[in-house]
Amino acid sequence: MTRNELTIRAEKAKDGDTRTLPISARLKSVLEMIKVAPDGKEHSPAGYVFGDAVGGHVADPKKAWATTCRNAGITELHFHD
């Protein structure tokens, strides 16, 4: 990640195309803060932002989102909001 950009590698993208996305300084700051997993190790550059606690693949992101919102007491918040 350089400047305020995030590169999505082809093998991680739904359509198989690598792309660079502009991101806000705030999002960049948040991503920098979560570079370290709960196990104390730094996440791999190939880790998933919306993955499990250590950056691994989540089989059902919709279910994981719903569980996270429920655990946080959040209602009426959709993933793309």
MOPAC internal coordinates of N, CA, C and O (Angstrom, degrees):
PM7 1SCF
backbone

  N    0.0000 0     0.00 0     0.00 0    0    0    0
  C    1.4456 1     0.00 0     0.00 0    1    0    0
  C    1.5228 1   107.53 1     0.00 0    2    1    0
  O    1.2310 1   120.48 1   -55.38 1    3    2    1
  N    1.3037 1   116.69 1   124.62 1    3    2    1
  C    1.4527 1   121.72 1   176.67 1    5    3    2
  C    1.5143 1   108.88 1  -124.32 1    6    5    3
  O    1.2310 1   121.02 1   -27.51 1    7    6    5
  N    1.3221 1   115.65 1   152.49 1    7    6    5
  C    1.4609 1   121.37 1  -177.99 1    9    7    6
  C    1.5170 1   109.36 1    46.63 1   10    9    7
  O    1.2310 1   120.30 1    45.68 1   11   10    9
  N    1.3114 1   117.02 1  -134.32 1   11   10    9
  C    1.4663 1   120.26 1   177.20 1   13   11   10
  C    1.5197 1   109.05 1  -112.31 1   14   13   11
  O    1.2310 1   121.88 1  -119.10 1   15   14   13
  N    1.3216 1   114.00 1    60.90 1   15   14   13
  C    1.4632 1   121.40 1   179.58 1   17   15   14
  C    1.5212 1   109.35 1  -134.78 1   18   17   15
  O    1.2310 1   121.69 1   -25.89 1   19   18   17
  N    1.3001 1   114.38 1   154.11 1   19   18   17
  C    1.4613 1   121.45 1   176.93 1   21   19   18
  C    1.5161 1   106.89 1  -132.69 1   22   21   19
  O    1.2310 1   120.23 1   -52.38 1   23   22   21
  N    1.3239 1   117.17 1   127.62 1   23   22   21
  C    1.4619 1   120.86 1   179.35 1   25   23   22
  C    1.5183 1   109.36 1   -99.62 1   26   25   23
  O    1.2310 1   121.15 1   -53.05 1   27   26   25
  N    1.3208 1   115.40 1   126.95 1   27   26   25
  C    1.4615 1   122.34 1   175.16 1   29   27   26
  C    1.5235 1   106.45 1   -99.86 1   30   29   27
  O    1.2310 1   120.96 1   -63.88 1   31   30   29
  N    1.3255 1   115.76 1   116.12 1   31   30   29
  C    1.4609 1   119.68 1  -178.76 1   33   31   30
  C    1.5215 1   110.51 1   -72.12 1   34   33   31
  O    1.2310 1   120.70 1   -29.26 1   35   34   33
  N    1.3140 1   116.28 1   150.74 1   35   34   33
  C    1.4665 1   122.51 1  -176.25 1   37   35   34
  C    1.5184 1   112.81 1   -53.76 1   38   37   35
  O    1.2310 1   119.93 1   138.50 1   39   38   37
  N    1.3276 1   117.74 1   -41.50 1   39   38   37
  C    1.4610 1   119.55 1  -176.40 1   41   39   38
  C    1.5302 1   112.66 1   -71.28 1   42   41   39
  O    1.2310 1   120.07 1   167.92 1   43   42   41
  N    1.3414 1   117.47 1   -12.08 1   43   42   41
  C    1.4608 1   121.41 1   177.98 1   45   43   42
  C    1.5339 1   112.22 1  -100.66 1   46   45   43
  O    1.2310 1   119.95 1   168.52 1   47   46   45
  N    1.3313 1   117.69 1   -11.48 1   47   46   45
  C    1.4582 1   121.86 1  -176.26 1   49   47   46
  C    1.5294 1   110.98 1   -89.89 1   50   49   47
  O    1.2310 1   120.92 1   -35.26 1   51   50   49
  N    1.3370 1   115.85 1   144.74 1   51   50   49
  C    1.4698 1   120.19 1   179.81 1   53   51   50
  C    1.5217 1   112.02 1   -57.75 1   54   53   51
  O    1.2310 1   120.55 1   139.26 1   55   54   53
  N    1.3422 1   116.55 1   -40.74 1   55   54   53
  C    1.4644 1   119.65 1  -175.65 1   57   55   54
  C    1.5232 1   113.42 1   -93.83 1   58   57   55
  O    1.2310 1   120.04 1  -178.29 1   59   58   57
  N    1.3423 1   117.53 1     1.71 1   59   58   57
  C    1.4567 1   120.72 1   176.83 1   61   59   58
  C    1.5200 1   114.74 1    78.23 1   62   61   59
  O    1.2310 1   119.62 1  -167.17 1   63   62   61
  N    1.3237 1   118.33 1    12.83 1   63   62   61
  C    1.4655 1   122.08 1   179.54 1   65   63   62
  C    1.5252 1   110.66 1  -106.78 1   66   65   63
  O    1.2310 1   120.65 1   -48.83 1   67   66   65
  N    1.3407 1   116.36 1   131.17 1   67   66   65
  C    1.4608 1   120.27 1   173.56 1   69   67   66
  C    1.5187 1   108.02 1   -72.02 1   70   69   67
  O    1.2310 1   120.84 1   -41.03 1   71   70   69
  N    1.3242 1   116.01 1   138.97 1   71   70   69
  C    1.4566 1   119.51 1   177.74 1   73   71   70
  C    1.5131 1   110.11 1  -146.16 1   74   73   71
  O    1.2310 1   120.83 1   -26.63 1   75   74   73
  N    1.3224 1   116.01 1   153.37 1   75   74   73
  C    1.4588 1   122.58 1   175.50 1   77   75   74
  C    1.5139 1   107.46 1  -112.10 1   78   77   75
  O    1.2310 1   121.18 1   -53.34 1   79   78   77
  N    1.3270 1   115.35 1   126.66 1   79   78   77
  C    1.4599 1   121.20 1  -176.62 1   81   79   78
  C    1.5216 1   110.52 1  -111.98 1   82   81   79
  O    1.2310 1   120.23 1   -42.51 1   83   82   81
  N    1.3154 1   117.17 1   137.49 1   83   82   81
  C    1.4646 1   118.77 1   172.53 1   85   83   82
  C    1.5211 1   108.81 1   -72.62 1   86   85   83
  O    1.2310 1   120.42 1   -38.51 1   87   86   85
  N    1.3253 1   116.81 1   141.49 1   87   86   85
  C    1.4575 1   121.21 1   176.40 1   89   87   86
  C    1.5245 1   108.60 1  -133.35 1   90   89   87
  O    1.2310 1   120.79 1   -21.28 1   91   90   89
  N    1.3019 1   116.09 1   158.72 1   91   90   89
  C    1.4622 1   120.25 1   179.72 1   93   91   90
  C    1.5333 1   110.12 1   -76.38 1   94   93   91
  O    1.2310 1   121.14 1   -19.85 1   95   94   93
  N    1.3077 1   115.43 1   160.15 1   95   94   93
  C    1.4624 1   120.29 1   176.13 1   97   95   94
  C    1.5259 1   110.08 1   -61.13 1   98   97   95
  O    1.2310 1   120.46 1   145.19 1   99   98   97
  N    1.3326 1   116.73 1   -34.81 1   99   98   97
  C    1.4647 1   121.01 1   179.65 1  101   99   98
  C    1.5319 1   110.87 1   -64.51 1  102  101   99
  O    1.2310 1   120.38 1   133.72 1  103  102  101
  N    1.3417 1   116.88 1   -46.28 1  103  102  101
  C    1.4621 1   119.54 1   178.55 1  105  103  102
  C    1.5177 1   110.44 1   -63.31 1  106  105  103
  O    1.2310 1   120.18 1   138.76 1  107  106  105
  N    1.3309 1   117.26 1   -41.24 1  107  106  105
  C    1.4596 1   119.98 1   178.44 1  109  107  106
  C    1.5245 1   109.98 1   -58.32 1  110  109  107
  O    1.2310 1   120.26 1   137.67 1  111  110  109
  N    1.3205 1   117.10 1   -42.33 1  111  110  109
  C    1.4578 1   122.17 1   179.12 1  113  111  110
  C    1.5306 1   111.12 1   -62.05 1  114  113  111
  O    1.2310 1   120.42 1   136.07 1  115  114  113
  N    1.3219 1   116.79 1   -43.93 1  115  114  113
  C    1.4721 1   120.87 1   179.32 1  117  115  114
  C    1.5233 1   110.05 1   -63.34 1  118  117  115
  O    1.2310 1   120.01 1   135.63 1  119  118  117
  N    1.3275 1   117.58 1   -44.37 1  119  118  117
  C    1.4668 1   120.35 1  -179.83 1  121  119  118
  C    1.5249 1   110.79 1   -63.13 1  122  121  119
  O    1.2310 1   120.18 1   142.90 1  123  122  121
  N    1.3295 1   117.25 1   -37.10 1  123  122  121
  C    1.4662 1   120.44 1   177.02 1  125  123  122
  C    1.5268 1   110.56 1   -64.38 1  126  125  123
  O    1.2310 1   120.21 1   142.65 1  127  126  125
  N    1.3401 1   117.21 1   -37.35 1  127  126  125
  C    1.4641 1   121.40 1  -178.72 1  129  127  126
  C    1.5249 1   112.20 1   -67.65 1  130  129  127
  O    1.2310 1   119.96 1   148.90 1  131  130  129
  N    1.3178 1   117.68 1   -31.10 1  131  130  129
  C    1.4683 1   120.17 1  -176.19 1  133  131  130
  C    1.5274 1   112.75 1   -97.05 1  134  133  131
  O    1.2310 1   120.26 1  -162.14 1  135  134  133
  N    1.3250 1   117.11 1    17.86 1  135  134  133
  C    1.4622 1   120.07 1   179.32 1  137  135  134
  C    1.5207 1   112.63 1   -66.42 1  138  137  135
  O    1.2310 1   120.35 1   157.08 1  139  138  137
  N    1.3226 1   116.94 1   -22.92 1  139  138  137
  C    1.4608 1   120.97 1  -178.26 1  141  139  138
  C    1.5226 1   109.00 1  -101.86 1  142  141  139
  O    1.2310 1   120.96 1   -53.40 1  143  142  141
  N    1.3140 1   115.78 1   126.60 1  143  142  141
  C    1.4638 1   122.66 1  -179.42 1  145  143  142
  C    1.5249 1   110.26 1   -78.29 1  146  145  143
  O    1.2310 1   120.31 1   -15.57 1  147  146  145
  N    1.3288 1   117.01 1   164.43 1  147  146  145
  C    1.4698 1   120.50 1   177.91 1  149  147  146
  C    1.5302 1   113.69 1   -57.08 1  150  149  147
  O    1.2310 1   120.15 1   156.53 1  151  150  149
  N    1.3263 1   117.32 1   -23.47 1  151  150  149
  C    1.4662 1   119.64 1   179.27 1  153  151  150
  C    1.5277 1   112.29 1   -81.48 1  154  153  151
  O    1.2310 1   120.33 1  -177.80 1  155  154  153
  N    1.3663 1   116.97 1     2.20 1  155  154  153
  C    1.4619 1   121.78 1   177.66 1  157  155  154
  C    1.5140 1   114.66 1    88.26 1  158  157  155
  O    1.2310 1   120.16 1   173.03 1  159  158  157
  N    1.3140 1   117.29 1    -6.97 1  159  158  157
  C    1.4662 1   121.15 1   179.59 1  161  159  158
  C    1.5207 1   109.69 1   -91.85 1  162  161  159
  O    1.2310 1   120.74 1   -30.48 1  163  162  161
  N    1.3330 1   116.18 1   149.52 1  163  162  161
  C    1.4532 1   120.01 1   177.98 1  165  163  162
  C    1.5259 1   109.24 1   -74.48 1  166  165  163
  O    1.2310 1   120.98 1   -42.19 1  167  166  165
  N    1.3334 1   115.73 1   137.81 1  167  166  165
  C    1.4607 1   119.78 1   177.33 1  169  167  166
  C    1.5184 1   109.81 1   -60.87 1  170  169  167
  O    1.2310 1   120.68 1   -34.69 1  171  170  169
  N    1.2950 1   116.31 1   145.31 1  171  170  169
  C    1.4563 1   122.87 1   174.90 1  173  171  170
  C    1.5226 1   109.09 1   -69.12 1  174  173  171
  O    1.2310 1   119.76 1   -31.99 1  175  174  173
  N    1.3337 1   118.06 1   148.01 1  175  174  173
  C    1.4691 1   119.83 1   174.65 1  177  175  174
  C    1.5330 1   111.72 1   -58.80 1  178  177  175
  O    1.2310 1   120.38 1   159.37 1  179  178  177
  N    1.3248 1   116.88 1   -20.63 1  179  178  177
  C    1.4595 1   121.27 1   178.80 1  181  179  178
  C    1.5273 1   111.98 1   -89.84 1  182  181  179
  O    1.2310 1   119.92 1  -178.57 1  183  182  181
  N    1.3359 1   117.75 1     1.43 1  183  182  181
  C    1.4588 1   121.30 1  -179.32 1  185  183  182
  C    1.5216 1   111.92 1   -68.14 1  186  185  183
  O    1.2310 1   120.90 1   -19.40 1  187  186  185
  N    1.2966 1   115.88 1   160.60 1  187  186  185
  C    1.4595 1   122.36 1  -179.37 1  189  187  186
  C    1.5249 1   109.74 1   -93.30 1  190  189  187
  O    1.2310 1   120.22 1   -48.16 1  191  190  189
  N    1.3267 1   117.18 1   131.84 1  191  190  189
  C    1.4677 1   121.02 1   175.83 1  193  191  190
  C    1.5145 1   109.16 1   -63.69 1  194  193  191
  O    1.2310 1   120.29 1   136.08 1  195  194  193
  N    1.3160 1   117.05 1   -43.92 1  195  194  193
  C    1.4624 1   121.53 1   178.61 1  197  195  194
  C    1.5249 1   109.04 1  -103.05 1  198  197  195
  O    1.2310 1   121.33 1  -127.41 1  199  198  197
  N    1.3230 1   115.05 1    52.59 1  199  198  197
  C    1.4578 1   120.80 1   179.51 1  201  199  198
  C    1.5120 1   111.03 1  -105.97 1  202  201  199
  O    1.2310 1   121.34 1    19.36 1  203  202  201
  N    1.3210 1   115.05 1  -160.64 1  203  202  201
  C    1.4597 1   119.04 1   176.69 1  205  203  202
  C    1.5348 1   109.29 1   -76.70 1  206  205  203
  O    1.2310 1   119.91 1     7.88 1  207  206  205
  N    1.3118 1   117.78 1  -172.12 1  207  206  205
  C    1.4672 1   122.04 1  -174.10 1  209  207  206
  C    1.5245 1   113.97 1   -60.19 1  210  209  207
  O    1.2310 1   120.19 1   155.28 1  211  210  209
  N    1.3228 1   117.25 1   -24.72 1  211  210  209
  C    1.4603 1   120.11 1  -179.68 1  213  211  210
  C    1.5287 1   112.70 1  -112.95 1  214  213  211
  O    1.2310 1   120.15 1  -159.30 1  215  214  213
  N    1.3386 1   117.32 1    20.70 1  215  214  213
  C    1.4625 1   121.47 1   175.44 1  217  215  214
  C    1.5096 1   115.22 1    84.24 1  218  217  215
  O    1.2310 1   120.37 1  -168.40 1  219  218  217
  N    1.3131 1   116.89 1    11.60 1  219  218  217
  C    1.4639 1   120.45 1   179.30 1  221  219  218
  C    1.5218 1   112.33 1   -80.11 1  222  221  219
  O    1.2310 1   121.04 1   -12.10 1  223  222  221
  N    1.3020 1   115.62 1   167.90 1  223  222  221
  C    1.4647 1   122.77 1  -178.98 1  225  223  222
  C    1.5254 1   110.90 1   -66.79 1  226  225  223
  O    1.2310 1   120.65 1   -40.39 1  227  226  225
  N    1.3113 1   116.37 1   139.61 1  227  226  225
  C    1.4618 1   122.64 1   174.85 1  229  227  226
  C    1.5276 1   106.92 1  -107.99 1  230  229  227
  O    1.2310 1   120.49 1   -55.44 1  231  230  229
  N    1.3150 1   116.66 1   124.56 1  231  230  229
  C    1.4659 1   120.89 1  -175.92 1  233  231  230
  C    1.5283 1   112.49 1   -64.94 1  234  233  231
  O    1.2310 1   120.14 1   141.82 1  235  234  233
  N    1.3268 1   117.34 1   -38.18 1  235  234  233
  C    1.4640 1   120.77 1  -176.87 1  237  235  234
  C    1.5288 1   109.95 1  -131.25 1  238  237  235
  O    1.2310 1   120.11 1   -91.87 1  239  238  237
  N    1.3498 1   117.40 1    88.13 1  239  238  237
  C    1.4677 1   120.63 1  -177.12 1  241  239  238
  C    1.5274 1   113.37 1   -59.09 1  242  241  239
  O    1.2310 1   119.78 1   146.20 1  243  242  241
  N    1.3237 1   118.03 1   -33.80 1  243  242  241
  C    1.4713 1   120.07 1   179.82 1  245  243  242
  C    1.5266 1   110.38 1   -64.21 1  246  245  243
  O    1.2310 1   120.75 1   138.38 1  247  246  245
  N    1.3207 1   116.17 1   -41.62 1  247  246  245
  C    1.4627 1   120.03 1   179.16 1  249  247  246
  C    1.5350 1   109.83 1   -67.72 1  250  249  247
  O    1.2310 1   120.30 1   138.27 1  251  250  249
  N    1.3301 1   117.04 1   -41.73 1  251  250  249
  C    1.4622 1   120.93 1   179.11 1  253  251  250
  C    1.5307 1   110.37 1   -62.55 1  254  253  251
  O    1.2310 1   120.08 1   138.86 1  255  254  253
  N    1.3402 1   117.45 1   -41.14 1  255  254  253
  C    1.4649 1   121.67 1   178.11 1  257  255  254
  C    1.5281 1   110.45 1   -62.93 1  258  257  255
  O    1.2310 1   120.63 1   133.56 1  259  258  257
  N    1.3153 1   116.41 1   -46.44 1  259  258  257
  C    1.4692 1   120.65 1  -179.52 1  261  259  258
  C    1.5288 1   110.75 1   -61.92 1  262  261  259
  O    1.2310 1   120.18 1   137.91 1  263  262  261
  N    1.3198 1   117.26 1   -42.09 1  263  262  261
  C    1.4660 1   121.48 1   179.16 1  265  263  262
  C    1.5248 1   110.59 1   -64.36 1  266  265  263
  O    1.2310 1   120.33 1   136.39 1  267  266  265
  N    1.3272 1   116.98 1   -43.61 1  267  266  265
  C    1.4610 1   121.08 1   179.69 1  269  267  266
  C    1.5181 1   110.83 1   -61.96 1  270  269  267
  O    1.2310 1   120.31 1   133.68 1  271  270  269
  N    1.3270 1   117.01 1   -46.32 1  271  270  269
  C    1.4703 1   120.79 1   178.88 1  273  271  270
  C    1.5313 1   110.70 1   -62.37 1  274  273  271
  O    1.2310 1   120.39 1   135.45 1  275  274  273
  N    1.3130 1   116.85 1   -44.55 1  275  274  273
  C    1.4598 1   120.76 1   179.46 1  277  275  274
  C    1.5302 1   110.69 1   -60.75 1  278  277  275
  O    1.2310 1   120.13 1   134.77 1  279  278  277
  N    1.3237 1   117.36 1   -45.23 1  279  278  277
  C    1.4666 1   121.59 1   179.81 1  281  279  278
  C    1.5263 1   112.10 1   -63.98 1  282  281  279
  O    1.2310 1   120.43 1   149.64 1  283  282  281
  N    1.3354 1   116.78 1   -30.36 1  283  282  281
  C    1.4672 1   121.40 1   179.84 1  285  283  282
  C    1.5282 1   112.05 1   -88.30 1  286  285  283
  O    1.2310 1   120.37 1   175.47 1  287  286  285
  N    1.3349 1   116.90 1    -4.53 1  287  286  285
  C    1.4623 1   120.27 1  -178.79 1  289  287  286
  C    1.5197 1   113.16 1    74.56 1  290  289  287
  O    1.2310 1   120.60 1  -155.21 1  291  290  289
  N    1.3231 1   116.46 1    24.79 1  291  290  289
  C    1.4681 1   121.88 1  -178.57 1  293  291  290
  C    1.5302 1   109.20 1   -97.39 1  294  293  291
  O    1.2310 1   120.38 1   -48.74 1  295  294  293
  N    1.3288 1   116.88 1   131.26 1  295  294  293
  C    1.4576 1   121.36 1   176.44 1  297  295  294
  C    1.5206 1   109.34 1  -120.97 1  298  297  295
  O    1.2310 1   121.30 1   -22.80 1  299  298  297
  N    1.3191 1   115.12 1   157.20 1  299  298  297
  C    1.4689 1   121.92 1   175.28 1  301  299  298
  C    1.5278 1   113.93 1    58.98 1  302  301  299
  O    1.2310 1   119.75 1  -147.85 1  303  302  301
  N    1.3303 1   118.08 1    32.15 1  303  302  301
  C    1.4607 1   121.83 1   174.89 1  305  303  302
  C    1.5152 1   107.44 1  -117.07 1  306  305  303
  O    1.2310 1   120.73 1   -58.66 1  307  306  305
  N    1.3104 1   116.21 1   121.34 1  307  306  305
  C    1.4589 1   121.78 1  -178.13 1  309  307  306
  C    1.5277 1   109.74 1  -102.10 1  310  309  307
  O    1.2310 1   120.21 1   -26.89 1  311  310  309
  N    1.3049 1   117.21 1   153.11 1  311  310  309
  C    1.4542 1   122.69 1  -174.30 1  313  311  310
  C    1.5228 1   113.34 1   -51.22 1  314  313  311
  O    1.2310 1   119.67 1   136.82 1  315  314  313
  N    1.3163 1   118.23 1   -43.18 1  315  314  313
  C    1.4607 1   120.78 1  -176.89 1  317  315  314
  C    1.5272 1   113.92 1   -85.52 1  318  317  315
  O    1.2310 1   120.02 1  -179.60 1  319  318  317
  N    1.3305 1   117.57 1     0.40 1  319  318  317
  C    1.4736 1   120.49 1   175.49 1  321  319  318
  C    1.5075 1   109.15 1   -65.72 1  322  321  319
  O    1.2310 1   120.10 1   180.00 1  323  322  321

